[in-house]
Amino acid sequence: MAEPAFDPAALDFGTVTPEEFAALVRELSAREIADLMRGELRERVLAEVFGRMERQFRPDNAGSLHAVIRWEVTGDPDVIYETAIVDGTCTVRQGRSALDPRVTLTMGDAEFLKLVSGNGSPVAMFMTRKLKVAGDIGLASGLTRLFDLPKG
């Protein structure tokens, strides 16, 4: 008997642990990720991921870092979030602020999900131009150590 098709709309993303999310992303095909990242479901997934960034932040690794990181997730529609790291705290807001970001990361939905779930190599994404970096490349290269990411 065939296994039932994955139904992302039935999943309560608020109860999914980072490790479960990483396993889910790892198992999804490119087509399933594209299906997942449509309409209202896309908004829910992005809001949940960015909503967890403050809790996943590792202040011990941030030191005296003061920076705004702009995340531009391209898709339908493009979505912008900003992560501000100041005095050992991380705050996240949706939209573009008046602050100049120290680094801007631009990527598609699939690359974003793979990056934040620990399933994608930021270096490989950058080298293949699936991840675009504007600004402080050194900061961008060290972002994964600032957040407690699951090991994809």
C-alpha angles and dihedrals in degrees: 000000000000119000113248115261117262111264109199092180089066093054119100100218091191090069098043113106119224089252092051090047091052091050091048093051091046091055097046121097121225088258092052091049089051090051091047093052098060130111121320093355090059090053091050093049094047093045090051094048094047091041089060096049093086090054093044092050116118107211091181088068095044097065109174094340115149111184146133114222116197117206115200110189108191119213139089095348114004110242128206127200128171128211115202117197113192132153094350095309132107124210125182128202134175117239137028116302128202089254119103110241118231088215135010121204118198122188143138126261097265093049091048093052092047092048097049093042094053091245098112135059111235089204093053091046090051093047092050091045094242087120118046120198124197120183127004105024090180091059091046091052091055100045096100091063090056093063133052098241124182115249103250 
